[in-house]
């Protein structure tokens, strides 16, 4: 189980990578995914997270770009899992 700080660190790392990819590769279709990551970070920061909004973000990325070899997908997967684990710890 990850701490709040660890989850936020994983999310921020993935968000930075998403934002870099959006700018560097002009992938404007990432706006919705980026917004969900920002929202999730904010909700964790204010202790208001009730739902894993970034769940299936890897799938959403692949539906848009079909870029299965992108290392970013691993960061996004780690972020999804971290949020799910964090949410599970809140429900106990």
N, C-alpha and C positions, 0 to 999 in steps of 0.2 A: 504494500500500500504506500502510495506516495503522499508526501505532505503537500499542503497548499502551495508552498513556495516551489517545490519540485514540479508540481503540475503547471504552475504559471511559467516556470523556466522552460519546460518542454513546449508549451503553447507559444510562448514568445519567440522561441527559436524557429518553430515551424512558420509562424506568422512572418518573421523577417525573411525567411526563404521564399515564402509565397509572394511577398511584396517585391522582393528583388526580381523574382522570375517575371512578375507582372510588368515591371518597369523595363528590365533588360531585354526581355523577349516580346514586349508589347502585347502581353496576354490580358487584354482588358476584360475578357470573360471570367477572370478570376475574382472580379469585384464581389460577387455574392459570397464566395467561399471566404474571402478576406474579411468581409463584414461579419460573418458568423464567428470567425476566430476572435475578432475584436470584441464582439458581444460576449462570447464565452469568457474571455479574460476579464472583462469588466464585471460580469456576474459573479465570478469567483472572487474577485477583489472585494466586492461588497457583500459577500456571503449570501448571495441570492440565487445561486445556480440550482435549478430544479430539473433541467432537461439537457441532454447532450446534443446541442444544436449542430456540432461538427460531426456527429455520427454520419457515416457514409460520405464524408468529404473526399476520400480517396476515390470512391466510385464516381462521384460528381465530376472530379477532375478528369478521370479517364473517359467519361462520357463526352466531355468537351474536347479533350486534346489527344486521346488515344496514345499517350506517351508512356507506355508500360516500363520503359527503362529508366525513367527519371528518378534520381536518388531522393528527390523531394517527397516522393510517395512514402518512403520509409519514415520520414519525419512526421508526415501527416498521420500515418498509421499509429506511430508512437503517441502522438497527441490525442488521437481518438481513444486509444486504450487508457491513457493517463486520466482523461476526463471521466471515462466510464468507471474506472477504479475509484476515483475521487467521489463520484456520485454514490457509488455503492457504500463507501465508508460513511457517508452522511446519512444513509438510510438505516444504519445499524443502531 
